[in-house]
Amino acid sequence: MSFTAVYEPAAEGGFTCWVEEIPAAISEGDTIEEAESNLMNALKLVLECQRELSDQTRSPASLKRSLELAAA
C-alpha cells in the first residue's frame, strides 16, 4: 500500500504530519525523520484498530473479497 504523508513545520519547532488518505493518522517529531517514524507507527495503529472494529461489527454471513483500486 502507498500513502501520501504531508509534513508541516510547527510554529514551536519540529514538524506536524498526517496521512492524506487516512485523516486519523497524525503525528509529530523534532525532525522530518522522527516525524515520519512516528507517523508510520500512528498509521499502523489506525489501520489495526479499523481492522479490529470491522471484524467485531461484521456479520458471520459476510463475504470478504479483495479489491484493487487504480488511481485516476
RODRENFI-436696 format. One line per field, with one value per residue (C-alpha): residue number from 1; x, y, z. Coordinates in nm, 3 decimals, always signed. Layout:
num: (NUM|...)
c1: (X|...)
c2: (Y|...)
c3: (Z|...)
//
This chain:
num: (1|2|3|4|5|6|7|8|9|10|11|12|13|14|15|16|17|18|19|20|21|22|23|24|25|26|27|28|29|30|31|32|33|34|35|36|37|38|39|40|41|42|43|44|45|46|47|48|49|50|51|52|53|54|55|56|57|58|59|60|61|62|63|64|65|66|67|68|69|70|71|72)
c1: (+0.000|+0.113|+0.001|+0.074|+0.243|+0.218|+0.476|+0.419|+0.670|+0.532|+0.544|+0.725|+0.977|+0.973|+0.707|+0.345|+0.247|-0.050|-0.155|-0.376|-0.579|-0.627|-0.702|-0.685|-0.315|-0.137|+0.188|+0.480|+0.854|+1.156|+1.290|+1.122|+1.280|+1.141|+0.802|+0.795|+0.884|+0.614|+0.367|+0.436|+0.358|+0.039|-0.070|-0.013|-0.220|-0.506|-0.521|-0.502|-0.788|-1.001|-0.949|-1.038|-1.354|-1.451|-1.401|-1.615|-1.905|-1.913|-2.188|-2.070|-2.253|-2.041|-1.841|-1.487|-1.321|-1.006|-1.040|-0.770|-0.830|-0.640|-0.567|-0.726)
c2: (+0.000|+0.350|+0.662|+1.034|+1.189|+1.565|+1.744|+2.093|+2.293|+2.355|+2.708|+2.581|+2.386|+2.039|+1.905|+1.801|+1.535|+1.335|+1.084|+1.248|+0.935|+0.843|+1.164|+0.983|+0.906|+1.215|+1.267|+1.500|+1.499|+1.722|+1.625|+1.502|+1.161|+1.139|+1.267|+1.006|+0.724|+0.839|+0.872|+0.517|+0.392|+0.601|+0.470|+0.109|+0.163|+0.331|+0.053|-0.213|-0.050|-0.016|-0.383|-0.490|-0.276|-0.416|-0.772|-0.703|-0.549|-0.779|-1.040|-1.404|-1.430|-1.152|-1.221|-1.080|-1.006|-0.818|-0.503|-0.328|+0.043|+0.209|+0.577|+0.808)
c3: (+0.000|-0.067|+0.119|+0.096|+0.400|+0.449|+0.667|+0.801|+1.004|+1.354|+1.498|+1.810|+1.601|+1.458|+1.225|+1.235|+0.984|+0.868|+0.605|+0.341|+0.275|+0.645|+0.842|+1.179|+1.122|+1.255|+1.443|+1.503|+1.558|+1.606|+1.261|+0.944|+1.003|+1.357|+1.242|+0.965|+1.203|+1.446|+1.159|+1.041|+1.393|+1.404|+1.063|+1.168|+1.484|+1.297|+1.037|+1.309|+1.503|+1.190|+1.106|+1.463|+1.461|+1.124|+1.248|+1.557|+1.366|+1.063|+1.045|+1.032|+0.698|+0.546|+0.231|+0.211|-0.124|-0.217|-0.426|-0.625|-0.679|-0.963|-0.918|-1.172)
//
